[in-house]
Amino acid sequence: MSHIGQLSDLVSGSVGAGHQPGGHVAEDADRRPWAELPRDLAEHMRPHLDEVADDMIQEIQARVREYDRQGEGPYSGTLRMAVERVLQYFVDRVAEPDSEPSSVTDFFRAIGRGEAGEGRSLDAMQTAMRVGAMIAWRRITAGAVNLGVEPRTLGAVGEAIMMFQDELAVAAAEGYAQAQAAVAGEMQRRRKRLLDLLLADPPATGEAIADLAAAARWPVPRTVAAVALARRHSDGRPPAFPQDILVDLARRNPALIFPDPDGPGRARLVDRALGGMLAVVGPTVPIGEAARSIAWARRTLGLVERGVIEAPKNAGVIRSVEHMSTLILFQDEALINGLAAIRLAPLAHLRPSQQDRLAETLLAWLQAGRNANEVAMRLHVHPQTVRYRLRQLEELFGDQLMDPDLRFDLEIVLRARALLAEGPGEHIVPAGKAASGESAEVVTFRR
C-alpha cells in the first residue's frame, strides 16, 4: 500500500521538476482521468523516479511503524522494489492511458496474500497509502502554484492518484481474502481429520492427537463429549458453532466434539449451539476416549429414531447419561429377547390384546411394590379390575412371582417390552405352545 503513496510522490515530483502541463484533453468519459493528463507529462516524470522513490520510502518508514525497518536488508529491498514498480507503472499509464493495470494489481494481490500469510492485517498498507497520497498531493499543489498549472489538469492528476490508489487497495484486499479463504479451508480440513482421529476406534495415541491438534490450532482439552447429529438445522442453513468445537456435518454420520462440556456455562452453550437439531450428547470422557462417547451417543440416537427413547418436540438435545438404564437394556437385544422367551412364556397362548393388558399390569405391580391400589392408580383402572388381572397372573406364573430373582428378570423384560411398545409399532410378543409345556420364543415385529 505504501507503493501507492509513492506513486503519488512520483506525480508530485514530476510537477515540481518544472513541467508545464498542457496539451490535448480526451473527451472520452470512460478514460477519465488518465486521458485528461498530457502524455508528455510522463517523460518529464521519468528522470525523477529514483528521487521520488527515496522520498517515498523515507516518508513511509518515518510515519508507519510497521515499515520502519531500515536495518533489515531483505525487507527494505522488498519495499524498494514495490515502490519502484508502482511508480514505473503510474508513469507508463500516464503515457498510455489505455494500458492494462493487471501486472501491478497482480503484484498487489500477491502482497495482500503475503500479509495474510504472515498473520498481519492490511492496516499498515492502507495507512502507508494515505500517507503517500497526502504527501503527493501536497507536493503537486505546491508545484502547481509555481508553474501556473491549469485547474482542470491539476484535478485530473489528483483524481488519477486516488483512482490508482483504489485499484491497488482493492487488489491487495482481494489477495488478502483469497489467502484467508485458503488458510481457513486448510484449517477446516485439518480439524475434520482431527475429528476423525479422535473418534477412531481403537483410539489414537496422545502424541498423534497433540500433533494434529497443534496443526489445526485446537487447544487440547482435558475432557470432551462427542455428539451424534440426526439431521441438519431445521431451516436448512448450517448452524454456526463456536470455534473450539470440532464439527463435520458432511460425513455419513454427522458428529461433533465439545471440549470441556462440564465447565461453567458449557451445558447451556451446548444446547444453544445445537438448537433446532436432533442431537445426542455422549458422556463426558477423557480426550483419548472420545470413541466411547460417540458410541454411546450413536446408540442413544438409534433408540430415539426407533421411538424407544422419546425425542424432544421440535428436535432438541438428548443426553445419553440420562438414559443409561435403557442403553443397558438394549445393549444386546438378542439377549433381552432370549430372556423374554423364557420369562414371558406363560403369556404365549394369549391373544395380543390380553398379553398387552397382563404385561402392563404385571410391570406396574412390580414397580409399585406389589400394591394393587397403587397399580390401579398408575393404570387408571378400578382396583377390582387390577385384582382380577393379578389372579390371572398368579395362575399363569405361579410361584415365579414369589422369587425375587425371577421378579427382577420379569421387570427387565417387561420394561424393554414397554419401551418398544411406545415406539412406532415394535413389540416383544411371546409365541409358542407354552400351554403344552414347550418353550416359547419372543419375536420383535412391527404392527
C-alpha positions in Angstrom: 0.0 0.0 0.0 2.9 2.3 0.6 3.6 1.9 -3.0 0.5 3.9 -3.8 1.8 6.8 -1.8 5.0 6.6 -3.7 3.1 6.7 -6.9 1.6 10.0 -5.7 5.1 11.4 -4.9 6.2 10.4 -8.4 3.5 12.6 -9.8 4.3 15.5 -7.5 8.0 15.1 -8.3 7.3 15.5 -11.9 5.3 18.6 -11.4 7.9 20.1 -9.2 10.6 19.3 -11.8 9.4 22.2 -13.9 6.9 20.6 -16.3 4.2 23.0 -17.5 1.0 20.9 -18.0 -0.9 21.5 -21.2 -2.0 19.8 -24.4 -4.9 17.8 -25.8 -7.5 16.5 -23.4 -9.5 13.5 -24.4 -13.3 13.8 -24.2 -14.0 10.1 -23.6 -15.5 9.9 -20.1 -14.7 6.2 -19.8 -11.0 7.0 -19.9 -11.0 9.8 -17.3 -8.9 10.9 -15.6 -6.0 9.3 -17.3 -7.0 10.6 -20.7 -7.0 14.1 -19.4 -3.4 14.0 -18.5 -0.9 15.4 -21.1 1.1 12.3 -22.3 4.3 14.2 -22.4 4.0 14.6 -18.7 5.3 11.0 -18.4 8.6 12.0 -20.0 9.1 14.8 -17.5 8.4 12.4 -14.6 10.8 9.6 -15.5 14.1 11.4 -14.6 12.8 11.9 -11.1 11.6 8.4 -10.3 14.6 7.4 -8.2 14.5 10.6 -6.2 10.7 10.2 -5.6 11.2 6.6 -4.6 13.8 7.6 -2.0 11.5 10.3 -0.6 8.5 8.0 -0.5 10.4 5.2 1.3 11.7 7.6 3.8 8.3 9.1 4.5 6.6 5.7 4.8 9.2 4.4 7.2 9.0 7.6 9.3 5.2 7.6 9.6 4.3 3.9 9.5 5.9 2.0 12.3 5.5 -1.4 10.6 7.7 -0.2 7.7 10.4 1.3 9.9 13.0 -1.5 9.2 15.9 0.3 7.7 18.3 -2.2 9.2 16.7 -5.2 7.6 18.2 -5.7 4.2 15.7 -8.1 2.6 12.7 -6.2 3.9 14.0 -2.9 2.8 14.8 -4.4 -0.6 11.3 -5.7 -1.0 9.8 -2.3 -0.1 12.0 -0.5 -2.6 11.1 -3.0 -5.3 7.4 -2.4 -4.6 7.8 1.3 -4.6 9.7 1.5 -7.9 7.3 -0.9 -9.6 4.3 1.2 -8.7 6.0 4.4 -9.7 7.0 3.0 -13.1 3.6 1.7 -13.8 2.0 5.0 -13.0 4.3 6.9 -15.4 3.6 4.2 -18.1 -0.1 4.7 -17.7 0.2 8.4 -18.0 1.9 7.8 -21.3 -0.5 5.1 -22.4 -3.9 5.7 -20.7 -5.4 2.5 -22.2 -2.7 0.2 -20.7 -4.0 -2.6 -18.6 -3.1 -2.5 -14.8 -3.1 -6.3 -14.5 0.7 -6.5 -13.8 0.7 -4.1 -10.9 -2.7 -5.3 -9.5 -1.5 -8.9 -9.6 1.6 -7.7 -7.7 -0.6 -6.1 -5.0 -2.8 -9.2 -4.8 0.4 -11.1 -4.0 1.3 -8.5 -1.4 -2.2 -9.0 0.2 -1.8 -12.8 0.2 1.6 -12.3 1.9 0.2 -10.1 4.6 -2.5 -12.7 5.3 0.1 -15.5 5.4 2.1 -13.6 7.9 -1.0 -13.1 10.1 -1.0 -9.3 9.7 -3.8 -7.1 8.8 -3.9 -4.6 5.9 -4.0 -1.6 8.2 -0.3 -0.7 7.8 -0.6 -0.8 4.0 -3.7 1.3 4.0 -2.0 3.8 6.3 1.0 4.0 4.0 -1.3 4.6 1.1 -3.0 7.5 2.8 0.3 9.0 3.9 1.7 8.7 0.4 -1.3 10.2 -1.2 -1.3 13.1 1.2 2.3 13.9 0.6 1.9 13.5 -3.2 -1.0 15.9 -3.3 0.8 18.4 -1.1 3.8 18.5 -3.5 1.6 18.7 -6.5 -0.3 21.7 -5.3 2.9 23.4 -4.3 4.3 22.9 -7.8 1.1 23.9 -9.5 1.2 27.3 -7.8 4.7 28.0 -9.1 4.1 26.6 -12.6 0.6 28.0 -13.2 -0.9 24.6 -13.8 -4.5 24.7 -15.2 -7.0 23.7 -12.5 -8.6 21.0 -14.8 -5.2 19.3 -15.3 -4.4 19.6 -11.7 -7.7 18.0 -10.8 -7.1 15.2 -13.3 -3.8 14.4 -11.7 -5.3 14.2 -8.2 -8.2 12.0 -9.5 -5.7 9.7 -11.2 -3.8 9.3 -7.9 -6.9 8.5 -6.0 -8.2 6.1 -8.6 -4.9 4.3 -8.8 -4.8 4.1 -5.0 -8.2 2.5 -5.0 -7.3 -0.1 -7.7 -4.3 -1.2 -5.7 -6.2 -1.3 -2.4 -8.9 -3.4 -4.0 -6.2 -5.8 -5.4 -4.5 -6.1 -2.1 -7.8 -6.8 -0.3 -8.7 -9.5 -2.9 -5.3 -11.2 -2.4 -5.8 -11.0 1.4 -9.3 -12.5 1.2 -8.0 -15.3 -1.1 -5.3 -16.2 1.3 -7.6 -16.1 4.3 -10.1 -18.4 2.5 -7.3 -20.8 1.6 -6.0 -20.8 5.2 -9.5 -21.3 6.5 -10.1 -24.2 4.1 -6.9 -25.9 5.0 -7.6 -25.4 8.7 -11.1 -26.8 8.3 -9.6 -29.9 6.6 -7.2 -30.4 9.5 -9.9 -30.0 12.0 -12.0 -32.7 10.2 -9.0 -35.0 10.2 -8.6 -34.3 13.9 -12.3 -35.2 14.5 -11.8 -38.5 12.6 -8.7 -39.2 14.7 -10.5 -38.6 18.0 -13.5 -40.7 17.0 -11.3 -43.6 15.7 -11.6 -47.0 17.4 -9.1 -48.1 18.6 -8.1 -44.7 19.9 -5.1 -42.8 18.5 -2.1 -42.1 20.7 -1.9 -38.9 22.8 1.1 -37.8 20.7 -0.8 -38.2 17.4 -3.7 -36.2 18.8 -1.5 -33.5 20.2 0.4 -33.1 16.9 -2.7 -32.8 14.7 -4.4 -30.6 17.3 -1.4 -28.2 17.1 -1.6 -28.1 13.3 -5.4 -27.4 13.5 -4.9 -24.7 16.1 -7.2 -26.6 18.5 -6.2 -26.4 22.2 -6.3 -29.9 23.6 -8.9 -30.1 26.4 -8.8 -32.4 29.4 -12.3 -33.9 28.7 -14.7 -34.0 25.7 -18.2 -35.1 24.8 -19.0 -36.4 21.4 -22.3 -35.5 19.8 -24.2 -37.6 17.2 -26.4 -35.5 14.9 -29.5 -36.8 13.3 -30.1 -34.0 10.7 -29.2 -30.6 9.6 -30.5 -27.3 11.0 -34.3 -27.2 10.8 -34.3 -24.1 8.5 -31.8 -25.7 6.1 -28.9 -23.4 7.0 -25.8 -24.9 8.6 -25.6 -23.8 12.2 -22.8 -21.6 13.5 -20.7 -23.4 16.1 -18.1 -21.8 18.5 -14.5 -22.1 17.2 -13.5 -24.6 19.9 -16.0 -27.2 18.6 -14.8 -29.8 16.1 -17.7 -30.5 13.7 -18.3 -32.3 10.4 -21.9 -32.2 9.1 -20.9 -33.6 5.7 -19.8 -37.0 7.0 -22.1 -40.0 6.7 -22.9 -39.9 10.4 -22.7 -36.1 11.3 -20.8 -35.6 14.5 -19.0 -33.0 16.6 -16.8 -32.9 19.7 -17.4 -30.5 22.5 -14.4 -29.7 24.6 -14.7 -29.4 28.4 -18.5 -29.9 28.3 -18.9 -29.8 32.1 -17.2 -26.4 32.6 -19.2 -23.4 33.8 -21.9 -22.5 31.4 -20.9 -25.1 28.9 -24.1 -27.1 29.1 -26.1 -24.1 28.1 -23.6 -23.4 25.3 -24.1 -26.9 24.0 -27.9 -26.5 24.0 -27.7 -23.1 22.3 -25.3 -24.3 19.6 -27.4 -27.4 18.8 -30.7 -25.5 18.8 -33.0 -26.8 16.1 -31.2 -30.0 15.6 -31.9 -33.5 16.9 -28.7 -34.2 18.7 -27.5 -36.7 21.3 -24.6 -35.8 23.6 -22.5 -38.7 24.7 -20.9 -38.9 28.2 -18.0 -36.7 29.2 -14.8 -38.7 28.8 -11.0 -38.1 28.8 -9.8 -36.8 25.4 -8.4 -40.2 24.5 -11.8 -41.9 24.9 -13.9 -39.8 22.5 -14.7 -43.0 20.5 -16.6 -44.4 23.6 -18.6 -41.2 23.9 -19.7 -41.2 20.3 -20.6 -44.9 20.5 -23.0 -44.1 23.4 -24.3 -41.1 21.6 -25.0 -43.0 18.4 -26.6 -45.9 20.2 -28.9 -43.5 22.0 -29.7 -41.7 18.8 -30.7 -45.1 17.2 -33.1 -45.7 20.1 -34.5 -42.2 19.7 -35.1 -42.8 16.0 -36.9 -46.1 16.8 -39.1 -44.3 19.3 -37.7 -46.3 22.3 -36.4 -43.1 23.8 -38.8 -40.1 23.4 -37.5 -37.4 21.1 -37.9 -33.7 22.2 -40.6 -31.8 20.4 -39.2 -29.7 17.5 -35.9 -31.5 17.8 -33.5 -30.7 20.7 -30.7 -32.1 22.7 -30.7 -35.5 24.4 -28.0 -36.7 26.9 -27.0 -40.3 26.9 -26.3 -40.3 30.6 -30.0 -39.7 31.3 -30.9 -42.9 29.5 -28.2 -45.3 30.8 -30.7 -48.0 32.0 -32.4 -48.0 28.6 -29.0 -48.3 26.9 -28.1 -51.2 29.2 -31.4 -52.9 28.4 -30.9 -52.6 24.7 -27.1 -53.2 24.7 -27.8 -56.8 23.4 -31.4 -57.1 22.2 -30.9 -60.7 21.3 -30.1 -61.4 24.9 -33.2 -59.5 26.1 -35.3 -61.4 23.6 -33.8 -64.7 24.9 -34.6 -63.8 28.5 -38.1 -62.7 27.5 -38.7 -66.0 25.7 -38.2 -67.7 29.0 -39.8 -65.4 31.4 -42.9 -64.4 29.3 -43.6 -67.9 28.0 -46.8 -68.1 30.2 -48.3 -65.4 28.1 -47.6 -67.0 24.8 -51.0 -68.7 24.3 -53.0 -65.5 24.9 -54.3 -63.1 22.3 -52.1 -60.0 21.8 -54.6 -57.7 23.5 -54.6 -60.0 26.6 -50.8 -60.1 26.5 -50.7 -56.3 26.5 -53.1 -55.9 29.4 -51.5 -58.5 31.6 -47.9 -57.4 30.8 -48.8 -53.8 31.6 -50.4 -54.8 34.9 -47.5 -57.1 35.9 -45.0 -54.4 35.3 -47.0 -51.8 37.2 -47.3 -54.3 40.1 -43.6 -55.0 40.2 -42.8 -51.2 40.1 -45.5 -50.4 42.7 -44.2 -52.8 45.3 -46.9 -55.3 44.6 -49.6 -52.9 45.8 -52.9 -53.4 44.0 -54.3 -50.0 44.8 -51.1 -48.2 43.6 -51.3 -50.3 40.4 -54.9 -49.1 39.8 -53.9 -45.5 40.2 -51.0 -45.9 37.8 -53.1 -47.7 35.1 -56.2 -45.5 35.8 -58.5 -48.6 36.2 -60.7 -49.9 39.0 -58.8 -51.7 41.8 -61.2 -54.7 41.3 -60.0 -54.9 37.7 -56.4 -55.0 38.9 -57.2 -57.8 41.4 -58.8 -59.8 38.6 -55.8 -59.4 36.4 -53.4 -60.3 39.3 -55.3 -63.5 39.9 -54.9 -64.4 36.2 -51.1 -63.6 36.5 -50.9 -65.8 39.6 -52.5 -68.7 37.7 -50.1 -68.2 34.7 -46.8 -67.6 36.6 -47.4 -69.4 39.8 -44.5 -69.4 42.3 -42.3 -67.4 39.9 -43.9 -64.2 41.3 -42.6 -65.1 44.7 -39.0 -65.5 43.7 -37.1 -62.1 43.9 -34.6 -63.1 41.2 -37.4 -64.1 38.8 -39.3 -60.9 39.6 -36.1 -58.9 38.7 -35.9 -60.8 35.4 -39.5 -60.1 34.7 -39.2 -56.4 35.4 -36.2 -56.2 32.9 -38.0 -57.8 30.0 -41.3 -56.0 30.8 -39.5 -52.7 30.8 -38.0 -53.5 27.5 -41.4 -54.6 26.2 -43.0 -51.3 27.4 -40.3 -49.2 25.8 -40.7 -50.9 22.5 -44.5 -50.6 22.7 -44.1 -46.8 22.9 -42.2 -46.9 19.6 -43.5 -47.0 16.1 -45.1 -50.4 16.3 -42.3 -52.5 17.7 -43.3 -55.1 20.3 -41.9 -58.1 22.2 -44.5 -60.8 21.9 -44.2 -64.3 23.2 -45.1 -67.0 20.7 -45.2 -70.8 21.0 -47.1 -73.6 22.7 -46.4 -72.8 26.3 -49.6 -74.4 27.4 -48.4 -77.8 26.2 -45.1 -77.5 28.0 -43.0 -76.5 25.0 -40.7 -73.5 25.4 -41.8 -70.3 23.8 -39.8 -67.7 21.8 -40.1 -64.0 21.8 -40.2 -62.1 18.5 -40.0 -58.4 17.7 -42.3 -57.2 15.0 -43.9 -54.0 13.6 -47.7 -53.8 13.8 
